[in-house]
């Protein structure tokens, strides 16, 4: 499994790099209207869900951190998990959110939560920048496909304070193709872990740091939780 998983994550890292290149081109095209840049962490607050594919790559970067940084981030992540478990005592390893209906996730993601991401250092820099999830890379700009379809019509309030980015042609990209390729890689990871294709399994960044991807018996967990996950509407690929 390890070799297959490594190959998939390498392919996913390459796909994420293409997202970074799009963001850089879009920011350059927008000029001073975009203030997002590496080192800005104003949006790195609170909790949001990430895919298990993102979690797997993120954990790879986390495991490669120097021990002091890794231990400090792990302590912060553990504190976050303990707070979540006070709300949901049944939140346990491997911390998959899809065992509950999606509207119940909101209990763990209050809008007023401004807790910094556990992977920020004391200066607000991301410790695993090259391994960060796709949503971190896309955040800040609207997502406009080359076809004109808008996948996401919100943006960072620091950007485009005087312009409407939805009218800015320099931001568009092949997002439909991007999300298709992401889904295919996600399904490949599910085959590696669960021996079955799935379209969605999610967790949080703090919990991702605590997941044992290599040593955990994923197929046993899936056998015990398959029907529960499907009951909540998360179906296998057809």
N, C-alpha and C positions, 0 to 999 in steps of 0.2 A: 504493500500500500504506500509506503513512504516514497518510493521513487515516482509513482504515478502522481501522488499529491504534490511532490516537489515540482514536477513538470507543469502541472496545472497552475500552481502558484506563480511559477516563472512566467507563464503565458498571461496570467492575470496582471502581474506587475507591469508587463509590457503594455497591456491595454490601459492600465491606469496612467502610465507615462504619456499615452496619447491624449488623455484627458488634460493632463498638465500642460501639454503643448497647445491644446485648444484654448485653455484658460489664458495662457500667456499671449496668444495671438489676439484673443478677444479683448483683453485688457489694453493691449497696445493700440488696437483699433479704436477703443473708447477713449483713450487718452486720459486726461485728468478726471474724467467722470468716474473712473474706477480707482479706489484707494486700497483695495485688497492687495496684500503682498505677503511673502513669507515673513513670519515674525509677528504678524497681527493675530491676536488670539481673542479678540472681543466676542467672537461667536462661539468660542470653544467652551461653552458653559452648558450646564444641565445634562439631561439624558436624552438620547435619541436612539432608535433601533438601527442596527446594521445587519447585513446578511451574514450567514455563517461563513461564506466565502471571504468576506472582508475580515471577519473575526479570525479566521485561520491565518491570513496573511499578516494581520496586525500582531497576532501572537508570535509569529515567526520573527518579526522585528523586535518585539518586546524581549524575547528570549536571547537576542543577540546584544542587548544593552550591557554595558559594564555593570558589575554586580551592585555597586552602591546606587546607581540610578534605577536599576531594576527593582531593588528592594524598597526604595522610597516610593516608586510608583505602585508597587504591589500593596504597600501599606495603605495608600490612598484608595486604591481600588477595593480593598477589603473593607475599609470603613464605609464606602458607598454601598457595597453589597449588604452589609449588616443593616444599614438604614433601610434598604429596599426590603430585606427580609422581615423587618419589623412591620412592614405594610403587607407583604406577601410571604408568610412563613414557608409556603410551598415552593418558593424560588430556590432551587437547588441545582447542583451540577447535573448536566452540562448547561444549565441556565438558558434553555430554549424557551422563548416567549410564546411560541405557537401552540403550546398546550392549553392556552387560554384564548378566549375570543379577543380580537384586537382592541375592542373598546375598553377592556380591562387593563390593557397596558398603560393607559393614561393615568391610572392610579400611581404608577411609578415615575411618571414624567410630568410633574406639575409645571405649569407655565412660569411660575415665579422662581423656579429653581435656578440659581446662578452659580452653583458649585463648579469650579474649574475642572476640566478634564484631568484625570489622574496622570496623563501622559505629558502634561506641561511641566517644564522645569521652572525654577524660581524666577526666571526672566520672561516667562510666557512663551518660550519656544517649544515646539513639538519634539519630543524625544525620538519619535519614530516617523518622522516626516515622510520618508520614502515608502513607508508601509501603511500610511493612513488610509482610512476607508474612502470609497468613491464619493460618498455624500460630503465628506470634508473637502474634497477637491472640486466638487460642483457648486458648493455653497457660495453665495455672493452674487451670482448672475442668474438671470432667467435662462431657461433651457429651451432654445428655439431650433427645431429641426430644419434642415435645408428645404424641406417640403413646405415650410411655413407653419407646421403644427407646433403648438407651444406645449411642452411637457411640464413646465413649471413656470408660473408667472409671477414669482416673488424674487426679491433680491435683497442684499444687505442694505440697510438704511443709510449706510455711509456712502454707498455708491449711487450714482445717477440722481443726485439731489435736485438737479435742474432739468433733467432729460427723461424721456420715456425710453428705456432700453428695448421695449418690445418693438419699437420702430427702427432699431439699429441693426442693419443688415450684417454688420461685422461680427455679430455675436453668434450667428447661426452655425450649425455643425450637424454631422450625421448622427444625431442622438438615437434615432430608431435603430440604426445599425449597432451603435454602442451598447444599448440595452439588450439587444438580441445576443450579441457576443458575450455579454456579462452573464446572461441567463444560461447559455450553453456551458460556460465554465462552471457556473454554480451547480448545474446538473451533474457535471463530471465529478465535482467534489462530493456530491451526495452519493454517487455510485461508489466512490472510494470509501466513504464512511459508513453508509447505510446499506450499500448494495442495492439501491433503488433510486431512481430519478425522482427528485422533488423540485417544485418550482419556488418554494419559499420556506426558509427556516431562519429565524432572527434571534439576536441577542443584543446586549448593550456593550459599550466599550469597556467599562470596568469589569463586567462579567467575562468578556472575551479574554482578558488577561489571566483569568483563573481557570480557563478550560484546558483540560488535558487532551489534546487532539491525538497524540500518539498512543498513550497508554490506556485510554478509556475504551470500554467495550461498546462501541456505537451500535453495532448490529443488535446486541441484546437490548439496549435502551430503545431502539427503534421498534423492536418486536413488542416491547411493553407499552409503547406510547403511540404506535402507528394509528390506531383507531381513534385515540383521543385527539390527535392532531388533525386527522381528517374530519372528525366531527365538528371541529371549529372552522372548517372551510378551507384548510390548506391541503390541496389534493396533489396526488402524484402526477407526473407528466404523462399526458396521453398522446 
